[in-house]
Amino acid sequence: MFLALIRERRSIRQYTNRLVDSDKIDILIEAALRAPSSRGFDPWEFIVIDDKIILEKLSQAKPHGSAFLKGASVGIVVCANPEISDVWVEDASIASIFIQLAAQSIGLSSCWVQIRKRMHHENTTAEKYIADLLNLPASIKVESIISIGYPAEDKTPHPKETLKYYKIHRNIYG
C-alpha cells in the first residue's frame, strides 16, 4: 500500500478551484501531528491557510517556486521552535512529507515550497516575509509551505527504470 502511494505521488503545482473539505484538512492535520520527531520533542507548529488572500500573499514569498500557492485550496506552513530541539529542521521536514503523503492518500495533490534559507528579495528572507505576514513569534522558524488541492494537471509516475540505483551502496561506499 505504501509503495503504491509513493509510486504515484508527484509534485503538483496546478490545482482546480474545488475546495478541500474540512474533513480532509482534519486528516492532514492529524498526519502532521503524528509525524515522528527526535526524542519526541515535537518542536513543530503548523499554520493551516485556506484564506485566498493570504495564499496570494504567500505565493509572493520568494521570486521562484512559490507562485503556484495562489491556485492552491490550502497551504500548510510548517514551522518549528529551535529552542525545543536542535534537529528542528529534520523534524519539520518529516512532518512536511507526512502531510504530502497523507494528501496523496486521500485524493489530493501537493507540492513542497522551500522557505528556510530562501530570499523574498535582496534584503529580506522568505522566512521573515512569512513571519511578518502571519505574525509568528521570533522563536518560530519556517521550514516549508505545503500547497494542497485537487490536481489540475496529470503527471505520470516516474518509471522504476529511471530510479538512480547507482546511488545505492551496500556495506561500504563504492
N, C-alpha and C positions, 0 to 999 in steps of 0.2 A: 504494500500500500504506500509506504513512504517513497520507495523508488519510483513508483508511477507518478507520484506527486512532483518529485524533483526532476523527473524526465520531461514533464510537460511545462514546468514553470519557466517563464521568460519575463524579462523586464518590459513592461508595457507603459508607454508614455502618452497614449491617446485613449480617451475614455468617452463613453456615451454620456448623455445627460441624465440617465437613470440614477436616482438617489439610492444610496445604500441604506437598507432598513436598519433600525436601531438594534434589532436582534443580532444582526451580523456585526455591527460595531461592538456590541457586548462580547461577542466571541473573540474579536480581535483584541479587545482589552484583556479578556481572560488569558489569552495566549501570551500577551506581553507580560502579564503578572506571573505567569507560570515559567517564564524563562529562568534558566539557572543563572546563578551569579556566584562569584568566588566567595567562599566561606559563608554563603547565604546572607551577605550583607545587603543585597537588593538596593544598590545605590541609584537605580534608575527612577526617572519621573517621566510621565507621558502627558502631552497636551494633545487632545483629540480636537481637530479643527474640521467643522463642516460648514462654517460660515464662508460663503463665496467671496466676500470682500477680503477677509483675512487670507484665504487661499490665494487670491490675486496678489496680495502684498507679499506673501511667502514666495510666490513664483518669481519675485524680483530679488530674492536673497543673494543671488550671485549671477554673474554675466552669462554663464553657460551651465546647463544641466539642472535648471530648476523651473524653467518657463512652463513646463507641462503641468505643474501643480495647479495652475488656474483652471485646467479642464478636469481635475480630479473631483470626486464627490467628497472625499475625506483625505485629510493629511494628518499623520500622527508624528508629532515632533518628539523625538527620542532624546532625552536628556539624562544627566546623571550628576551626582554630587561627588567630586573628587575627595572631599573631606571624609566621606564614608568609606571609600575603597580606592586603593592605589591602582586598581585594574578596572576602573570605571569604563574606559574605552572598550575593553573586551566585553564587559557585562552589557553595555548599551548596544554593542554590535550583535551580540547573541539575541538580545530582545528584539532588535530590528529584524533579524532574519526569522525569528519566531512569528512576528507579525506578518511578514511576507508569505511564509508557508501556510499560516492559518488562512490568510486571504485566498490563496490558491485553492485550499481545500474546500472553501465554501463558494466557489464560483466567481471570485473577484480577482482582479489583477492588481499589480503593484509595481512600484519602482523605487529604489533607494536614491535619495538625494543626499550626497555627502555634504556636510556642513563644517565639521571640525577641520581646521587648517585650510579653509577656503575663504576667499575675499569677496566682499559685497562690491566694493570698488577700491581704488588705490589707498584710501585712508581708513577704511572700516572693514572689519572682518564680517563674514556672513553670520557668524555666531553673535556678534554684537548687534547687528541689524535685527536679528530674530529676538534676541534678549530684550531689546528696546520695544519691539513690536508687541511681544507677548508679556511684557512686564515680569521677566524672570529675575529672581534674586541673584545676586552676584555669585553665590555659592553653586549655582546650577550651570552646567556646561552642556552645550548642544552637540550631539554626535551626528544625527541624521534626521531627515524627514522621510517618512514612507508615504508616497502617494498611493491612493487606493480608489478603485472604481470598477465599473464594468467595462471590459475592453471594447474599444472601437477599432482595434487593429488585430490582425491574426498573424501570429508568428509561429512558424513550425518549430518543433523541438530540435535541439542540436542532435544530429545523429551520433550514435555511440562511437562510430568510426572516427569522429573528429575530436574525441577527447584526447587530451595530451598525456597519454600513458608514459611517455618518456620522462615525465616529471615524477614518476613513482620509483622509489628506491627500496630495496629490501636489505635489512640488517646493517648495511653501510651505504654511504652516499657513493653513487657511481656504478 
